């Protein structure tokens, strides 16, 4: 079927915009980057467009790794835990177990009927020869029943091991969906899920949020390379992980930006947590062992906000994010909260 001229012209214009935009950003037009650029200039993913515009509005340059993260968040298919295969394996396992139990039940019923027949036989002819024959047949039947029970026991143990294997597979798949691969922290998807849970939890009466961003991170990447940049991100994530407690959540929001959720924590408490994080990162000293290379100290800026009545999670993030950028404008390496 031939495409209408108007549609073809629109697609051609969209492709040119995407390629020109990538060239302007000095980003290689590989399939992942091109797909993000195409989606940005199209009309189908407003969330992706908003995420890119958010970075642009704060003067944050886009790099290839940023587009890779955007592709993962908005364009890559969400893993479905391979539920078709796992479901088939569970069904086969249960069907086999049910059949084994049914066979065992049938065989035990036959064993009981055999006992009844032997009793009748002895009542009809209580002679030693009959007693000896009955005892011999009962011994054979008992051994057979024991063997059948052993088979059932083995099948139950196999089922237990198989169930444990499938449970571990599901746990690994769940982690792949909700965990950031670079840092091991929760990712954006897990953050959104946790926010939804908190907002409907009647036990959560207060929610504070921290938005943190590594200062001058582009300079770190430009000076030392992306491998060192990844080390910096992982160390910041490790400090966040060791600082949060209980129901708190630390997540990598994207690039060098992190979010911390502090349920049932008022703003004053959130500011203390933020200052602890800022101070620990300021004091961090990274040394590469094989050549004794000392990385220059680095810092973060943090914005802290508390959820208002009937406020959306998106608006809470926007306020904390704006405070974080205010901290950067006022000199970086500081915590900015609404109370200040």
Secondary structure per residue as TSV (DSSP state, phi and psi in degrees):
chain	resnum	aa	ss	phi	psi
A	1	X	-	360.0	131.7
A	2	X	-	-82.0	136.8
A	3	X	-	-76.8	138.0
A	4	X	-	-58.5	147.1
A	5	X	H	-59.1	-39.1
A	6	X	H	-63.5	-42.3
A	7	X	H	-65.5	-41.8
A	8	X	H	-64.1	-41.2
A	9	X	H	-65.2	-39.3
A	10	X	H	-64.2	-44.0
A	11	X	H	-64.5	-40.0
A	12	X	H	-63.7	-41.8
A	13	X	H	-65.5	-40.4
A	14	X	H	-62.3	-42.6
A	15	X	H	-63.3	-41.3
A	16	X	H	-65.6	-40.3
A	17	X	H	-62.6	-43.7
A	18	X	H	-62.6	-46.1
A	19	X	H	-66.5	-41.0
A	20	X	H	-65.3	-38.2
A	21	X	H	-65.4	-43.3
A	22	X	H	-62.5	-41.3
A	23	X	H	-63.5	-41.0
A	24	X	H	-64.9	-34.0
A	25	X	T	-83.3	-4.5
A	26	X	T	58.5	44.4
A	27	X	-	-115.7	134.5
A	28	X	-	-62.7	134.0
A	29	X	-	-83.9	57.2
A	30	X	-	-77.1	173.2
A	31	X	H	-57.1	-39.8
A	32	X	H	-67.0	-50.1
A	33	X	H	-63.2	-40.2
A	34	X	H	-64.9	-38.0
A	35	X	H	-63.8	-39.9
A	36	X	H	-66.4	-44.9
A	37	X	H	-62.0	-42.6
A	38	X	H	-59.9	-45.9
A	39	X	H	-65.9	-33.1
A	40	X	H	-64.4	-41.5
A	41	X	H	-87.0	-12.5
A	42	X	S	-81.9	-171.3
A	43	X	S	-117.8	9.7
A	44	X	S	-91.4	-16.2
A	45	X	-	-130.9	79.3
A	46	X	H	-63.1	-29.5
A	47	X	H	-65.8	-41.1
A	48	X	H	-64.2	-44.9
A	49	X	H	-60.6	-40.1
A	50	X	H	-65.8	-37.8
A	51	X	H	-65.2	-41.5
A	52	X	H	-68.8	-43.1
A	53	X	H	-63.9	-32.1
A	54	X	H	-62.7	-44.9
A	55	X	H	-64.5	-42.5
A	56	X	H	-64.0	-39.5
A	57	X	H	-65.8	-23.1
A	58	X	T	-103.1	12.6
A	59	X	T	71.0	23.7
A	60	X	-	-91.6	117.3
A	61	X	-	-66.8	149.8
A	62	X	-	-95.9	138.9
A	63	X	-	-125.2	172.0
A	64	X	H	-57.5	-39.7
A	65	X	H	-66.7	-31.0
A	66	X	H	-65.8	-41.4
A	67	X	H	-68.1	-34.1
A	68	X	H	-63.0	-40.0
A	69	X	H	-67.9	-40.2
A	70	X	H	-63.8	-39.1
A	71	X	I	-62.3	-42.5
A	72	X	I	-64.7	-38.9
A	73	X	I	-73.5	-40.8
A	74	X	I	-113.4	-23.4
A	75	X	I	-114.7	-32.8
A	76	X	S	-68.9	140.2
A	77	X	-	-65.0	141.3
A	78	X	-	-72.4	126.1
A	79	X	-	-57.3	139.2
A	80	X	-	-105.9	25.0
A	81	X	T	62.8	12.6
A	82	X	T	54.5	44.5
A	83	X	H	-64.3	-27.8
A	84	X	H	-61.7	-49.1
A	85	X	H	-66.9	-46.2
A	86	X	H	-64.5	-39.8
A	87	X	H	-62.1	-40.4
A	88	X	H	-64.0	-41.9
A	89	X	H	-65.3	-41.2
A	90	X	H	-63.2	-42.1
A	91	X	H	-63.5	-44.5
A	92	X	H	-62.8	-41.1
A	93	X	H	-63.5	-44.8
A	94	X	H	-68.0	-39.6
A	95	X	H	-62.0	-41.8
A	96	X	H	-64.3	-40.6
A	97	X	H	-66.7	-42.3
A	98	X	H	-61.2	-40.7
A	99	X	H	-64.9	-40.4
A	100	X	H	-62.6	-43.3
A	101	X	H	-66.0	-38.8
A	102	X	H	-64.4	-42.7
A	103	X	H	-62.6	-42.5
A	104	X	H	-62.6	-41.2
A	105	X	H	-64.2	-41.9
A	106	X	H	-65.1	-42.7
A	107	X	H	-68.9	-37.7
A	108	X	H	-67.7	-33.2
A	109	X	H	-65.0	-41.0
A	110	X	H	-63.9	-37.0
A	111	X	H	-63.2	-42.9
A	112	X	H	-63.8	-39.9
A	113	X	H	-65.3	-36.7
A	114	X	H	-64.1	-41.3
A	115	X	H	-59.8	-42.8
A	116	X	H	-62.3	-40.8
A	117	X	H	-65.3	-38.2
A	118	X	H	-67.9	-36.9
A	119	X	H	-63.3	-45.5
A	120	X	H	-60.0	-39.1
A	121	X	H	-62.8	-42.1
A	122	X	H	-69.3	-35.7
A	123	X	H	-65.3	-35.1
A	124	X	H	-77.5	-31.6
A	125	X	-	-144.1	88.0
A	126	X	-	-80.4	42.5
A	127	X	-	-89.3	155.9
A	128	X	H	-57.4	-37.5
A	129	X	H	-63.4	-42.1
A	130	X	H	-66.4	-41.9
A	131	X	H	-58.9	-42.2
A	132	X	H	-65.6	-42.0
A	133	X	H	-66.4	-41.3
A	134	X	H	-63.7	-44.2
A	135	X	H	-60.1	-41.0
A	136	X	H	-64.7	-44.0
A	137	X	H	-68.5	-37.6
A	138	X	H	-63.9	-37.9
A	139	X	H	-63.2	-44.0
A	140	X	H	-63.6	-43.0
A	141	X	H	-66.1	-37.5
A	142	X	H	-66.3	-44.0
A	143	X	H	-59.7	-41.9
A	144	X	H	-64.0	-41.0
A	145	X	H	-65.0	-40.9
A	146	X	H	-61.5	-41.5
A	147	X	H	-63.4	-40.9
A	148	X	H	-65.5	-39.3
A	149	X	H	-64.8	-36.9
A	150	X	H	-65.1	-39.2
A	151	X	H	-62.5	-42.4
A	152	X	H	-63.4	-42.7
A	153	X	H	-60.3	-43.6
A	154	X	H	-63.1	-40.1
A	155	X	H	-66.2	-39.1
A	156	X	H	-63.3	-40.5
A	157	X	H	-66.7	-40.0
A	158	X	H	-61.9	-40.0
A	159	X	H	-65.2	-40.9
A	160	X	H	-60.6	-45.2
A	161	X	H	-65.2	-40.3
A	162	X	H	-66.8	-39.4
A	163	X	H	-62.6	-40.5
A	164	X	H	-64.9	-39.3
A	165	X	H	-63.8	-44.4
A	166	X	H	-66.0	-36.8
A	167	X	H	-63.0	-41.2
A	168	X	H	-65.5	-38.4
A	169	X	H	-61.9	-43.3
A	170	X	H	-64.5	-38.3
A	171	X	H	-65.9	-41.5
A	172	X	H	-63.1	-44.0
A	173	X	H	-63.6	-39.6
A	174	X	H	-62.1	-42.1
A	175	X	H	-65.4	-38.3
A	176	X	H	-62.6	-32.2
A	177	X	H	-77.5	-35.1
A	178	X	H	-109.4	-2.8
A	179	X	B	-114.8	135.4
A	180	X	-	-71.8	126.4
A	181	X	T	-68.4	-30.9
A	182	X	T	-75.5	-41.4
A	183	X	T	-107.7	-21.8
A	184	X	-	81.6	-2.4
A	185	X	S	-77.3	169.9
A	186	X	B	-61.7	148.5
A	187	X	-	-99.8	-174.2
A	188	X	H	-60.8	-38.2
A	189	X	H	-64.0	-43.6
A	190	X	H	-66.3	-36.7
A	191	X	H	-61.9	-47.6
A	192	X	H	-60.4	-40.9
A	193	X	H	-63.8	-43.6
A	194	X	H	-66.6	-38.5
A	195	X	H	-61.5	-42.5
A	196	X	H	-60.3	-41.5
A	197	X	H	-65.3	-43.4
A	198	X	H	-63.9	-41.3
A	199	X	H	-67.1	-19.7
A	200	X	T	-109.8	6.2
A	201	X	-	-87.9	112.8
A	202	X	T	-66.3	-19.7
A	203	X	T	-77.5	-14.7
A	204	X	-	-95.7	107.6
A	205	X	-	-95.4	-17.6
A	206	X	-	-144.2	144.3
A	207	X	E	-139.0	123.3
A	208	X	E	-112.6	151.6
A	209	X	E	-131.8	137.5
A	210	X	E	-110.9	135.3
A	211	X	E	-118.2	120.8
A	212	X	E	-122.3	144.7
A	213	X	E	-140.5	133.3
A	214	X	E	-68.6	129.2
A	215	X	T	-72.6	138.8
A	216	X	T	53.2	39.5
A	217	X	H	-68.4	-34.9
A	218	X	H	-60.4	-37.9
A	219	X	H	-64.9	-36.7
A	220	X	H	-62.8	-45.7
A	221	X	H	-64.1	-44.0
A	222	X	H	-66.2	-36.1
A	223	X	H	-80.5	-44.4
A	224	X	H	-110.8	-14.0
A	225	X	-	98.9	162.7
A	226	X	H	-68.3	-28.6
A	227	X	H	-62.9	-43.8
A	228	X	H	-68.2	-37.3
A	229	X	H	-57.6	-40.6
A	230	X	H	-64.8	-36.9
A	231	X	H	-62.7	-42.4
A	232	X	H	-61.0	-46.7
A	233	X	H	-60.2	-43.7
A	234	X	H	-64.6	-37.4
A	235	X	H	-70.8	-38.3
A	236	X	H	-62.1	-43.7
A	237	X	H	-60.8	-39.3
A	238	X	H	-64.4	-39.7
A	239	X	H	-65.4	-41.7
A	240	X	H	-60.5	-44.2
A	241	X	H	-61.4	-40.2
A	242	X	H	-79.8	-12.4
A	243	X	H	-93.7	-38.0
A	244	X	-	-72.3	154.8
A	245	X	-	-136.0	154.8
A	246	X	T	53.9	-120.6
A	247	X	T	-82.9	-0.2
A	248	X	-	-64.9	156.8
A	249	X	E	-136.5	132.7
A	250	X	E	-110.0	132.9
A	251	X	E	-136.4	148.0
A	252	X	E	-88.8	115.2
A	253	X	E	-78.4	-29.7
A	254	X	E	152.6	140.5
A	255	X	T	58.4	-123.7
A	256	X	T	-102.9	18.2
A	257	X	E	-107.6	137.9
A	258	X	E	-129.4	155.5
A	259	X	E	-129.8	138.4
A	260	X	E	-121.8	126.6
A	261	X	E	-99.3	132.2
A	262	X	E	-127.2	80.9
A	263	X	E	-67.2	146.9
A	264	X	T	56.0	33.8
A	265	X	-	-127.0	118.3
A	266	X	-	-70.8	171.8
A	267	X	H	-60.9	-38.4
A	268	X	H	-59.7	-41.8
A	269	X	H	-68.2	-37.9
A	270	X	H	-63.3	-38.6
A	271	X	H	-64.8	-35.6
A	272	X	H	-65.8	-42.9
A	273	X	H	-61.7	-44.4
A	274	X	H	-61.3	-41.8
A	275	X	H	-67.3	-36.3
A	276	X	H	-61.9	-45.3
A	277	X	H	-62.5	-48.0
A	278	X	H	-59.1	-44.8
A	279	X	H	-65.4	-43.0
A	280	X	H	-64.1	-38.0
A	281	X	H	-71.8	-38.0
A	282	X	H	-61.1	-35.1
A	283	X	T	-86.2	-5.9
A	284	X	-	-68.8	135.7
A	285	X	-	-128.6	119.9
A	286	X	-	-105.8	129.4
A	287	X	E	-128.6	129.1
A	288	X	E	-85.2	121.8
A	289	X	T	-66.4	-41.8
A	290	X	T	-69.7	-23.7
A	291	X	T	-130.5	11.4
A	292	X	T	56.6	34.2
A	293	X	E	-77.3	127.4
A	294	X	E	-102.5	117.5
A	295	X	-	-77.3	137.5
A	296	X	-	-58.8	140.6
A	297	X	-	-55.8	149.1
A	298	X	-	-133.8	165.1
A	299	X	-	-136.4	174.8
A	300	X	E	-132.9	159.0
A	301	X	E	-115.3	140.3
A	302	X	E	-130.5	135.9
A	303	X	E	-111.8	138.1
A	304	X	E	-127.1	131.1
A	305	X	E	-142.6	155.7
A	306	X	E	-116.7	141.3
A	307	X	-	-62.4	133.9
A	308	X	-	-94.9	164.9
A	309	X	T	-59.5	130.1
A	310	X	T	61.4	22.3
A	311	X	-	-89.0	146.9
A	312	X	-	-82.8	159.2
A	313	X	H	-63.5	-36.0
A	314	X	H	-63.2	-40.5
A	315	X	H	-70.3	-36.6
A	316	X	H	-60.8	-45.1
A	317	X	H	-61.9	-43.9
A	318	X	H	-59.4	-39.1
A	319	X	H	-69.3	-44.2
A	320	X	H	-65.1	-37.8
A	321	X	H	-65.3	-42.4
A	322	X	H	-63.4	-37.5
A	323	X	H	-67.0	-36.2
A	324	X	H	-62.2	-44.2
A	325	X	H	-69.1	-29.6
A	326	X	H	-64.9	-38.9
A	327	X	H	-62.0	-37.8
A	328	X	H	-66.6	-42.7
A	329	X	H	-65.0	-28.5
A	330	X	T	-91.4	13.2
A	331	X	T	125.3	-3.8
A	332	X	S	66.8	175.1
A	333	X	S	52.4	50.5
A	334	X	-	-155.3	163.3
A	335	X	E	-106.5	132.8
A	336	X	E	-122.8	119.6
A	337	X	E	-122.9	161.0
A	338	X	T	-61.5	-31.8
A	339	X	T	-64.2	-27.4
A	340	X	-	-78.1	360.0
